[in-house]
Amino acid sequence: MPVSSDDRIEELRAEGVELVAGSVTDMAGVTRAKYVPLRRLGDFQRSGMGVSPSWSVFCVDTGIAFTPTIGVAGDLRIRIDPADVRVVDDGVAWAPGNLDDQQGRPAPLCVRSILAATERAAADRGLSAKLGAELECTMVALDGSPASTAPWSPYGIRTSLERSAFLVELATSAERAGLEIEQIHTEYGHDQLEISLAPDTPVATADAVIRARIVIGRAAARHGLQISFSPVPFEGGAGNGAHLHLSLADEQGPLFGGGDGPYGMRPAGGSAIAGIIDTLPDLLGVYAGSVLSSLRLKPGNWAGAAACWGLENREAAVRFIAATPGNPHGANAELKLIDPSANPYLAATALLGSALRGIDRELELPDEVPDAPSRSGATPPPLPTDQAAAIDAMESSAIAAELLSPDVIEALVSVRRYEITTYGGQPPAETTRALRLAWSC
């Protein structure tokens, strides 16, 4: 049953809400919002709030990467559903927005609608899809320097308990915002955190990623910290990933379990993984296309820089997690090379769409790479990890256009090429400093 905006206003007023934000995430992976007083929630739903079409091609800084079809003219609307509104800060609630035209139809660059269409395409094939998300981020001091100078202990109890007040508030705020956090821990990188979210439908998961970034950032601010979702916040440091876990099922059960293929995969499950691997060269610009992405996407960084798969192989682009007693959510495939500069809606669309493409074509699962490719002697297809090469590959790819639309590819290429022109010639230390908070919420 649809939620009445009047009823929702009363519920939110009881929680102390005064402002409601509706946001969209652009091609550069930056989330941008408009706010209205709580009493105007119904207007945000019915007519939406006006934005320029250029919002979709805003860049990581103040630049705008105009395209032949996106200029200064025109108007679009951000519209939200009152049922999606959640409290994310004291007095402030938020909802994910759809980007519509003036007639209420999805705009060509509405990334949320594109993901919803891919989710429906899976359902039309008799498949249900679930995605789980992991958010890696780095705590940063208010002046932009590292949050701590003491020696770091990866996953250490000391390093986590030193931030216990922040982590407790994060957990409390996440629950208030309706986020299902499954795990929080300090990570390998200095001042690095990872937050794992429970699996959900693809659109709901992408929404939750944005909501989680907001909640993490606001909780950190109350403890004198900033949060960086940069792929590489500090030159030479560990990078941040934005891994997505995919599971698929039909009326007979999970595709990644219950069969007689490798680790229990059914034939369609093997084809789904084959489809993901097959499209990696075409879609790397979607998953990890920022000017900083190539600094992370290197062998030895556990970033999935090799176009292959393997059971629990953290150096493979696709890490397979089998159905075991130690895996309560069942078998799934994790795409490791995604980083936080990616638009999460587009990354989820590309991942699910490439899996469906593999199933439709009955692609054969490649041989497993059970260890790091450099140690196993495997030679998986090289990925164009140089940013310019990755963007060129995406621009010329019929597969990318098929899965995401020519409009999206044109806009995405324009935004990423702006980054190359503006930052590509700078030393990495300058670029990491300039873009340290570009993807923060």
C-alpha positions in Angstrom: 0.0 0.0 0.0 1.4 3.4 -0.9 2.6 5.5 2.0 0.7 8.8 2.4 3.0 11.9 2.5 0.7 13.4 5.2 1.1 10.3 7.4 4.8 10.2 6.8 5.1 13.9 7.7 3.5 13.2 11.1 5.8 10.2 11.7 8.9 12.2 10.8 7.8 15.2 12.8 7.6 12.9 15.9 11.3 12.0 15.2 12.3 15.7 15.2 12.7 16.0 11.4 12.6 19.5 10.0 14.3 19.1 6.6 14.0 16.3 3.9 16.8 15.8 1.3 16.4 14.0 -2.0 19.5 13.1 -3.8 20.9 11.7 -7.1 24.3 10.4 -7.8 26.1 11.7 -10.9 28.4 10.0 -13.4 31.4 11.1 -11.4 30.0 9.1 -8.4 29.3 12.2 -6.4 25.9 12.4 -4.6 24.1 15.7 -4.8 20.9 16.8 -3.1 18.1 19.3 -2.7 16.3 20.0 0.6 12.8 21.0 1.4 11.0 21.8 4.7 9.2 18.7 6.0 5.8 20.2 5.2 6.7 20.1 1.5 7.3 16.3 1.4 4.2 15.8 -0.7 5.5 18.3 -3.3 8.9 16.4 -3.4 6.9 13.4 -4.3 4.3 14.8 -6.8 6.2 17.4 -8.8 9.7 17.0 -7.6 12.4 19.6 -7.3 14.0 21.1 -10.4 17.6 20.5 -11.4 19.6 21.3 -14.5 20.4 18.3 -16.8 24.0 19.3 -16.3 23.8 17.8 -12.8 24.5 14.4 -14.4 27.8 15.6 -15.8 29.0 17.6 -12.8 32.6 16.5 -12.2 34.6 15.6 -9.1 35.3 19.3 -8.5 33.4 22.3 -9.7 33.8 21.5 -13.4 30.9 20.5 -15.8 31.6 18.1 -18.6 29.1 19.3 -21.1 28.2 16.8 -24.0 26.6 17.3 -27.4 23.3 16.5 -25.7 23.7 18.1 -22.3 24.1 21.9 -22.2 22.8 24.8 -20.2 19.1 24.5 -21.4 16.4 22.3 -20.0 15.1 21.2 -16.6 14.6 17.9 -14.8 13.0 16.9 -11.6 14.2 14.9 -8.6 11.3 13.0 -7.2 11.2 10.9 -4.0 8.9 8.3 -2.5 7.8 9.1 1.1 8.1 5.4 1.9 11.9 5.7 1.3 12.5 8.6 3.6 14.8 7.8 6.6 16.3 9.9 9.3 20.1 10.4 8.7 21.0 13.2 11.0 19.5 15.3 13.8 16.5 17.0 12.2 17.3 15.8 8.7 15.8 12.9 6.7 16.8 11.6 3.3 15.5 9.6 0.4 17.0 8.4 -2.9 15.6 10.3 -5.8 14.6 9.4 -9.3 15.6 11.8 -12.1 12.5 12.5 -14.2 11.6 14.8 -17.1 8.9 17.4 -16.8 6.2 14.9 -17.8 7.2 12.5 -14.9 9.0 10.0 -17.1 12.5 8.7 -16.2 15.2 10.9 -17.7 17.7 9.1 -19.9 20.4 9.6 -17.3 18.3 8.4 -14.3 20.7 5.8 -13.0 18.2 4.5 -10.4 15.6 3.8 -13.1 18.2 2.1 -15.3 19.1 -0.3 -12.4 15.4 -0.9 -11.8 14.9 -1.8 -15.4 17.8 -4.3 -15.2 16.3 -5.8 -12.0 13.0 -6.2 -14.0 14.9 -7.9 -16.8 16.2 -10.5 -14.4 12.6 -11.0 -13.1 11.4 -11.4 -16.7 13.9 -14.3 -17.0 12.4 -15.9 -13.8 15.4 -14.8 -11.7 15.6 -13.0 -8.4 18.8 -11.1 -7.7 20.3 -10.0 -4.4 23.3 -7.7 -3.9 25.3 -7.2 -0.7 27.6 -4.2 -0.4 30.9 -3.6 1.4 32.0 0.0 2.1 35.6 0.7 2.7 36.5 4.2 3.8 39.3 6.1 5.5 39.1 8.3 8.6 40.6 11.7 8.0 41.4 14.6 10.4 39.5 17.9 10.0 42.6 19.4 8.3 42.8 16.7 5.8 45.7 14.9 7.3 45.6 11.3 8.6 43.3 10.8 11.5 46.0 9.1 13.6 49.8 9.0 13.7 50.3 6.0 16.0 51.3 2.7 14.4 48.3 1.0 12.8 47.2 -2.6 13.7 45.1 -4.0 10.9 41.8 -5.4 12.3 43.4 -4.7 15.7 41.3 -4.4 18.9 43.4 -1.4 19.9 42.8 0.5 16.7 39.1 -0.2 16.8 38.5 0.5 20.5 40.4 3.8 20.2 37.4 4.8 18.0 34.8 3.0 20.0 32.6 6.1 20.7 32.5 6.8 17.0 31.7 3.2 16.1 29.0 2.9 18.7 27.3 6.1 17.4 27.7 4.8 13.8 25.9 1.6 14.8 23.1 3.5 16.6 22.7 6.0 13.7 22.6 3.2 11.2 19.8 1.5 13.0 17.8 4.8 13.2 18.3 5.2 9.5 17.0 1.6 8.8 20.4 0.3 7.7 21.1 -3.4 8.2 24.8 -3.4 9.1 26.2 -6.9 9.4 29.8 -6.1 10.4 32.1 -3.2 11.2 35.9 -3.5 11.5 39.1 -1.6 11.2 40.8 -2.6 7.9 44.3 -3.2 6.6 44.9 0.4 5.6 45.9 3.1 8.1 42.7 4.6 9.6 40.6 2.4 7.4 37.1 1.1 8.2 34.9 -1.5 6.4 31.1 -1.7 6.9 29.2 -4.6 5.4 25.5 -4.3 4.6 23.0 -7.1 4.5 22.0 -8.3 1.0 18.8 -6.9 -0.6 17.4 -6.3 -4.0 19.7 -4.4 -6.4 17.9 -1.0 -6.2 17.5 -1.2 -2.4 21.2 -2.1 -2.0 22.4 0.9 -4.1 20.1 3.1 -2.1 21.5 1.7 1.1 25.1 2.4 -0.1 24.3 6.1 -0.4 22.4 6.2 2.9 25.3 4.4 4.6 27.8 6.9 3.3 25.7 9.8 4.7 25.3 8.1 8.1 29.0 7.2 8.3 30.0 10.8 7.4 27.6 12.4 9.9 28.6 10.1 12.8 32.3 10.8 12.1 31.7 14.6 12.0 30.3 14.4 15.6 33.6 12.9 16.6 35.9 15.4 14.9 36.6 13.3 11.9 36.0 13.3 8.2 35.4 10.2 6.0 37.1 9.7 2.7 35.6 7.4 0.1 38.4 8.1 -2.3 39.8 5.0 -4.1 43.2 6.1 -2.8 43.1 8.9 -0.1 46.8 9.1 0.5 49.6 8.3 -2.0 51.1 5.0 -1.3 48.4 4.0 1.1 45.9 1.2 0.9 43.0 1.8 -1.4 39.3 1.7 -0.6 37.0 -0.8 -2.4 33.3 -0.8 -2.9 32.8 -4.6 -3.4 29.4 -6.0 -4.5 28.2 -9.5 -3.8 25.7 -11.0 -6.3 23.5 -14.0 -5.8 20.9 -15.2 -8.3 18.0 -17.7 -7.9 15.2 -19.2 -10.0 12.3 -21.4 -9.1 14.6 -24.3 -8.6 16.8 -22.5 -6.1 20.2 -20.6 -6.1 22.2 -20.6 -9.3 25.5 -20.7 -7.4 24.7 -23.7 -5.3 22.9 -27.1 -5.5 24.4 -28.1 -8.8 27.2 -30.4 -9.9 29.6 -27.8 -11.3 32.6 -26.3 -9.5 31.8 -25.7 -5.8 28.1 -26.6 -6.4 27.4 -24.1 -9.2 24.6 -24.9 -11.6 25.3 -24.3 -15.3 23.5 -20.9 -15.3 25.5 -19.8 -12.3 28.8 -20.6 -14.1 27.5 -18.7 -17.2 26.7 -15.7 -15.0 30.3 -15.6 -13.6 31.6 -16.1 -17.2 29.5 -13.1 -18.3 30.9 -10.9 -15.6 34.5 -11.8 -16.5 33.9 -11.5 -20.2 32.7 -7.9 -19.9 35.4 -6.6 -17.5 37.5 -4.9 -20.2 34.4 -3.1 -21.5 33.1 -2.1 -18.1 36.2 -1.2 -16.1 35.5 2.4 -16.7 32.2 2.0 -14.9 33.6 0.0 -11.9 36.9 1.8 -11.4 37.2 4.6 -14.0 38.3 7.6 -11.9 41.6 9.3 -12.2 42.6 7.7 -8.9 41.3 4.2 -9.6 44.5 2.9 -11.3 46.5 3.7 -8.2 44.5 1.0 -6.3 43.9 -1.5 -9.1 47.3 -3.2 -8.9 48.4 -6.8 -8.2 49.1 -7.3 -4.5 46.4 -4.8 -3.4 43.6 -7.4 -3.0 41.8 -5.2 -5.5 40.8 -7.9 -8.0 43.1 -6.6 -10.7 43.1 -9.9 -12.7 40.2 -10.8 -15.0 39.6 -14.3 -13.5 37.7 -16.0 -10.7 38.6 -18.2 -7.8 37.3 -19.7 -4.6 37.9 -17.1 -1.9 40.7 -15.6 -4.1 41.1 -12.0 -3.1 43.4 -11.2 -6.0 40.8 -12.3 -8.6 38.3 -9.9 -10.0 35.6 -12.3 -9.1 35.9 -14.0 -5.7 33.6 -16.9 -5.4 32.1 -17.7 -1.9 30.6 -21.2 -1.7 27.5 -22.3 0.2 29.0 -23.5 3.5 27.9 -23.4 7.2 30.2 -20.4 7.5 28.3 -18.5 4.9 24.8 -17.8 6.1 23.7 -15.9 3.0 24.5 -18.8 0.6 26.9 -18.9 -2.4 27.6 -15.6 -4.1 30.1 -14.0 -6.4 31.9 -10.9 -5.2 33.2 -8.3 -7.7 36.3 -6.9 -6.0 37.5 -4.3 -8.4 34.7 -1.8 -7.8 35.9 1.3 -5.9 33.9 4.1 -4.3 34.3 6.5 -7.2 31.9 4.4 -9.2 28.2 5.4 -9.3 26.8 2.5 -7.2 23.6 2.3 -9.4 25.7 2.0 -12.6 28.1 -0.5 -11.0 25.2 -2.7 -9.9 23.5 -2.4 -13.3 26.8 -3.4 -15.0 27.3 -6.4 -12.7 23.8 -7.7 -12.9 23.5 -7.0 -16.6 26.7 -8.7 -17.5 25.7 -11.8 -15.4 22.4 -11.9 -17.3 24.2 -11.5 -20.6 26.4 -14.5 -19.7 23.3 -16.6 -18.9 21.5 -15.6 -22.1 24.6 -16.7 -24.2 25.3 -19.8 -22.1 28.9 -18.7 -21.8 31.3 -21.3 -20.5 32.9 -20.7 -17.1 36.7 -20.2 -17.5 39.1 -22.3 -15.6 39.5 -21.3 -12.0 42.6 -19.4 -10.8 43.1 -20.7 -7.3 45.9 -18.4 -6.2 47.3 -15.0 -7.0 47.9 -15.0 -10.8 51.5 -14.0 -10.3 52.2 -17.1 -8.2 49.9 -19.6 -10.0 51.4 -19.0 -13.4 47.9 -18.1 -14.8 47.6 -15.5 -17.5 44.1 -14.1 -17.3 43.2 -11.4 -19.9 44.8 -8.1 -19.1 42.6 -5.3 -17.9 43.1 -1.8 -19.2 44.0 -0.4 -15.8 45.3 2.9 -17.2 42.4 5.3 -16.9 42.6 6.6 -20.4 42.7 3.1 -21.9 39.8 2.0 -19.7 37.7 5.0 -20.8 38.6 4.4 -24.5 37.5 0.8 -24.1 34.2 1.7 -22.6 33.5 4.4 -25.2 34.0 2.0 -28.1 32.2 -0.9 -26.4 28.9 -2.1 -27.9 28.4 -4.2 -24.7 28.7 -1.1 -22.4 26.2 0.8 -24.6 23.8 -2.2 -24.5 23.9 -2.7 -20.8 23.9 1.0 -19.7 22.6 2.9 -22.8 24.6 5.2 -25.2 23.4 8.2 -23.3 25.0 7.0 -20.1 28.3 6.0 -21.8 28.5 9.4 -23.5 28.1 11.3 -20.2 30.4 8.9 -18.3 33.1 9.2 -20.8 32.8 13.0 -20.8 33.1 13.2 -17.0 36.1 10.9 -16.8 37.9 12.5 -19.6 37.6 15.8 -17.7 39.4 14.1 -14.9 42.2 13.0 -17.2 42.6 16.5 -18.6 42.4 18.3 -15.2 44.4 15.9 -13.0 46.1 13.3 -15.2 49.4 15.2 -15.4 49.7 15.9 -11.7 51.8 13.9 -9.3 49.7 11.3 -7.4 50.3 13.1 -4.1 48.6 16.2 -5.4 45.7 14.4 -7.0 45.0 12.3 -3.9 45.0 15.5 -1.8 42.8 17.4 -4.2 40.2 14.6 -4.4 40.4 13.2 -0.9 36.9 14.2 0.0 35.4 14.3 -3.5 33.2 11.2 -3.0 32.3 11.9 0.7 28.7 12.4 1.8 
